[in-house]
Amino acid sequence: MDNNSFQDLPDIELDAEIAQQILNEAEGFSDRTAELARFIARYKEPYRNYLINNGLIENTINIDDSDSFVLAAVDGASRVVPRGGGSMVVGSAYKVSIVNEVQRGTVDVVSIPNSVDADSFATLLRIHLELLLLNRESIDDDVLLVLDHSFWGIMQATGRALASYKNLMSQITEAGRNPQQDAMIMEWMRLFNASLNIDGSFLQMIRNKQVISLSKQGISRFFLLKFNEMLTEDEVPEKDKTFITALNDRVLLKHVLRAGEFTVPQSLYQTVSETDNIRWKRSRFATGFDDTPFDDPFESRQLVFDEYGIPRDDSQEIVGRRIFISYYRPYDWARAYRIEFHERMLVRSRDEPNTMDYSGQGTRFQILLASIKRSLNRENMEPTAQVLADLRAKSAIGGALQAVPEKTFYQLRQTYRGNTELLNIIDSLLDEERT
């Protein structure tokens, strides 16, 4: 068969058996979705009353338009592109503020070996670039800095990155190789030094109390567990309880909260706990290295834990009164927004800066909710600054994916013109052969 013969083949169509199987799967998916919708419709009002009776739902207070935070948002993107000579990891982040018209971006392109850890490396690189734009130097009491990741998600991503590094270090040392001569270890260390050391982006960001999270991915089960408590007390059929596992708090609360309502702030640790016992080991928050001969690359670990409210002594219970979560539904047409924020946002009033109102009725938190509400419209279900930051970060990724390989190709062609052997090797490093 010659190289052009594939062009003459007819279009490939699904055979009848596969086509019918797809239709059957679609029908089954539709049935399950309808059952879940009926389940929510059946119990949303009883559950709403249950939360109100337990003091977990509050109404917002009218805030004067002159009282408002300026919202600035940071978002990022990352991509891993396999190459013959490894993987090109591209990360970008943008900070956008509509009112002050502040736009600042950053891009990083890293070459790493082809590795199963490439995705966790890319995720931490992206987060690091975002956190760089949220350091303490940008603290302003009139500005809220909106982060697209949850605080919990940042710690999880850090934990996955550390676990990948720890596993690779174990493999290398068990094989009798020198970690200082491993290309992937070297790139991990460079990234950890930038993000997890004392001057790193993680610690600087978490110390900025004006940062809040409006995460689209934040998932917790605190209110699902409360839902299960209600169903157990009401002795509902066991089959109905199985639907809970298909939900998360934010999806459920969209149908429970009414416009202008929010859930009373809860500790971050309570909302991700599967039980009422939150006596967790610190290693749950980021992979530890106490059981290894390796140095812990998370240099700022203890200081970051201090900001999260995690005790340094692993035998102490995590009280978790430093970072909080509330769900807020500003309009009938809006989703329920998951908001993560520092304890400082619960200050009762300007006249009582050291007194906290953990019900969420304090002036500062009410201004926060009002500021989010004013930043939304029907066209954009997120604050405009957050939408623009997302678009700019993705645009920067697209530009880098096109420009970097192209410039590399032509630059090396110019530098090594006439050296056919070397150029052939370079071509194999820039392109991945796929079969």
N, C-alpha and C positions, 0 to 999 in steps of 0.2 A: 504494500500500500504506500503510495507516495505521499509527500507532505501536504498536498492540496486536497487529497481525497476526502478528508473529513468535512470539507465545505459542501460536498455534494450529498451528505447524509440528510435524510428527512428529519424534521423536528421530532424530538423524543416526547412521546405522550405517556401519561400514566396508564398502566394497564388497569383493567376493570376491577380486579381484586383489591389493589392498593387504593384506587379511587373510592370504592365502597367502604374500605376500612377507615379512611379519612372521614367520610361522612358519618360513620357510626361513632367515631371518637368525638366529632363535633356535636352530635346529638347528646352524647353522654355528658360532655362538658356543659352544654346548655342546661341539661337537667340539674346538674350539681349547682350551677350558678343560681338557678331559680329557687332551689331548696334553701340555699344560703340567704337569698334575698327574703324569702318568706320567714325564715328564722329571725332575721333582724327586725322585720316588720312586726312580728308577733311579740317580741320582748323589749323593743326599744323604749316604750313608754313606762312599763314596769321598772325597767332598769334605771331610767331617768329619775323616777320617783325615789328609787332606792338610793341613788347617789345624793339627791337633794336631802333626803332624811338623814343621811350620814354626814352631811356638811361638806360635800366634795364638789359642789357646783355653786358658783357665785355669778352675779351680774356685774358688768362693768359700770363704772361711775362716769357721768358726763364730764369730759375734760375740755376746757376752753381751747379753741384753735391756736391760741398764742402759746400754749404749753405743748411743746412737741419736740421730739428728738429729730435731728437730721439723720437719715439712714444712709450709710455707706455700706456697700456689699463687696465681698470677695468671693470669687469662684475660680475654679481651675479645671484643667483637663490633662489627661496623659494618654499616651499611646505607646505600644511596643511593636516595633517593626522588625521581624527576623531578617537577618542578612547572612551572607555566606560566612562572614568573619565575626559573627556574633549578632547581638540585637541592638538596634538603635532605640533608646528610650527617650521620648520627648515629653516634657512637662511644661505647663504654662499656668499662669495665674494672673488675674486682673482685679484691681480695686476700682470701684466706680461710685461716685457720689453725684446725684442729680443736682442738688441745690448748689453745692460748691464747685460743680463741674470738675471734680478731681478724678483723673483717670491715670492709673499707673499700672504697668504690666511688667512681667518678668517671664523669661523663657530659659529652659535649660535642656541641652541635648547631651545624653550620656551614652557611651558605648559599653555594653557589658557582654559577657559570654552568653551564648544561647543557654538558657537555664529555666528550670521549672519555677524558679523563684522570681522570674522577670516581672510577673504581675504584681507581686507584693512590693517589689522594688519600685515599680512605676507608681503605685498608689502612695507610698511614703514620699516619693519625690514630689508628686503633685501636692500632697498635703503640706510638705515643707515649704514649697513656693507660696502657697496660700498664707501660711502662718507668718512668713516673712513680712507680709503686707499688713499684719495685725499686731505688730510689736508694741511695746509700752510707749515708744516715742509718739505714737499716734493717739494717746489718751486725751480725750476732750469730753467733759461732762455733758456737752450738748449734742454729741454725736454717738449714735449706736452703730457698731461695726457688725454687720451680719455675716456669719459664716455659714457655708452650705453644708458642712459636715456637723454631725452631732459631737459633743465633747466625748461622749461614750465611744462613738465611732472612731475618733482620732486615737484614743487609747487602744482600741481593738486593732486598728491598722498598725500601730506601733508594735503591739504584741505579736502580730503575724510576721512583721518584718524581722523582729528579734528572734522569733522561732525559726525562720528560714536561715538566718545567719548562724544561730546556735547549731542547727542540724548540719549545716555545711561545715562548720568548724569541727564538729565531731567526726564527720566523714574524713576530713583532711588529716586530722591528727591520728585517727585510727589507721589510716593508710601510711603513716610515717612521713607525710609531706609537710613542707614548711608553709603555714598559712600566709606568711608575708610574701610568698611567691605565687599566690593564687589571685588571678585577675578579679574574680567576683568578690572575694574577701576585701580586696583593696577598694573596690567601688562601694561596698557596704560601709566600710569604715569612713570613707569620705562623706557619705550621706549622713551617717550617724553623728559625725563630728559637727556637721552643719545644723542638724536638727535636734540632737539630743544632748549636747554638751551644755555647760553652764551658761554660755552665751547663745545657745541654740534657739531656733525658732519656736520650739514647743514651749519651753519655759517662758520665753518673752511674751508669747501670745496668751498663755493661761493666766499670766499676771495682769493682763489688761482687762479690768472689770467692766469695760464698756462693750466687750465682745459678747454677742448673743448668737445662738444657733437657730436657724430656721431650716432644719434638715428635711429633705424629701424622703430620705431613706431611714430615718430614725424609727426603730421598731422597739416597742416594749410591751410588757404583758401585765402591768400593774392593774389596769382597769379591766382587763380580761379576767384576772383572778378575782376581782370584786364581782364581776358578772357571774363567774362560776359560783361564788359564795351565795349570791341571790338565787341562782337556779337550784342549788343544793337545799337551801332553806325552803324553797317553794316545792321541793320534791317533783321537779319536772322529769319527763322521760329521759332516760340515759342517752338515747339517740340524739336528743337535742343538744346535749353537752358536747358531742363530738364536733359540732360546727364551730365551737370556740377556737379549735386549733387551726382553723382556716382564716382566722382574722388577726388583726393587730389593733392596738389601742386607737390609733389615729383613724383607721377605717370605721371602727365601731362608733367612736365619738362624733364623727361627722353626722350620724343619724340620731344621736342622743342630745347633743348640745343645740340650743337655739341661738339665733342671732344675738350677739352681745354677751354671751355667756362664756365662762372659762372655768377650768377645773382648778381647785385650790392647789397651789404649788406643792409639789412633792419632791423629796430628795431624789437625786439621780439614781442612787443606789437602791432605793426602795422600788423604783419603777422598773428596774431590770432584774430584781430578785424573784426567784420562783417561789419563795416561801417568805414568811415573816422574819425568819432568822437571817440577818445580814452579816453574820460573823464569817466573813470571807477572808481567805488568805490574800495577801497583796499581789501574789503572782497572777491572780485572776485578771488584774488590770494591765499587766504587761509581763511577758515572759521573763522569769528570773534566771539568774546565773549562779545562785548559791550552790547548786549541785554539780558545778563544772569547775575545771581548773582555768577557764577562760576569764579574762577581765570583762566586766559588765560594760558594754558600750553605751548604756543609758546613764551617762555621767550625771545628769540632772535629775535622776529618778526620785530621790528623796524630796527635793524641792518641788518637783511637779506633784508628787503625792500630797505634799503639804497644801498645795493650792486646790487639789481635788477633795481635801478633807480625809485623806487616807492616813491612818496612824503609821508611824515608822515602826512601831513595835507590832510585829505580826500577831501577837497574842491578844491585842486590844480589839474591841469591836469597832467596826466602822460606823460612826454616828452619821456621817454624810450630811452635814449642814452647811455645805459650801457651794454646791451647784444644785440647781432646782429645775424642774420641768413643769410646764403648764400647757394644756391644750386650749386653744381659743378659736371660737367661730365668730368672726366679725360681721358677716352678712349671711342672709339666707342662701345666697348663691355661692358662698365661699366654702372651701373645705375647712376641716378642723386643723389648725396649724399647731405643730409641735414646737414649742419655744423652750430652749434651754438657756439658763442665765445664772449669773453669780448672785450670791446672797445679798450683795450690796443693792441689787435692784428692788429688794423688799423693804427698803427704808420707809418708815411710816410717813414722814413729812420733812420738808426742808427745815422746819423748826426743831425736829427731833432726829438729827442725822445718825444718831447711834442707837435708835430704837427700831426694831424690825417688826413688821406686820406680816406674819406668815400666812395670813388668810388671803393675801394678794390684794387687799383693799387699800394699801398704802399709796400715797401720791405718786411715787416714782414708778411703781409697777403699772399703775393705771395710765400714766403718760406713755409708757412703753407700749401697752396694748393699743392705745389711741393712735400712736405713731405708725404702728403696723397697719392698722385699719385704713388710715389716710393714704398709705402708699399703694393700696390695691385698687384694681379696677377689673371689670368683667373680662377685658381682653387679656390681661396678665394676671394669673392667679398667684404671682409672686410680686414682691416689691420691684418696681421698675429698675432700680439700681442692681438688684440681683439678676434680673433677666439680662441686662446689658453686660454685666460681668461674665455671665455664662457664655453669651454669644461671642464676646471678645476673646475669651480664653480659648474657645473652640476654634475661632478664626486663626488665632496665633498658632495653634497646633497644626491646622491645615497648611498654613504658610511654611512652617518649619519642615513638615513632611515633604513638601515640594522643593523648597529652596536648598536645604542642607544636602540631600543626595545629589541634586543637580550641580551645585557649586563644587562639591567634592569631586564629582565625575570630571568636569571640565578643568578644574584646577590641577588635578593629578595628570590628566591627559596632556596638559600644557607642560607640566614640570618634567614628565618622563617620556615626552614624545621621542620616538625613535627606539625606545627600549621595549620591543614587542613582548618579550618574555615577562617583564615586570608588569606591563599593562594588562596582560592576560590574567596574571595573578590578582591584580587590583580589581579587575572586572568580577572575578569570582568572589571577592570579598564584599563587593557592593551589592551583588545580587544573590538571592537565595535560590538554589535550584530546587524546583518542586516537581514531584512525580505524581 
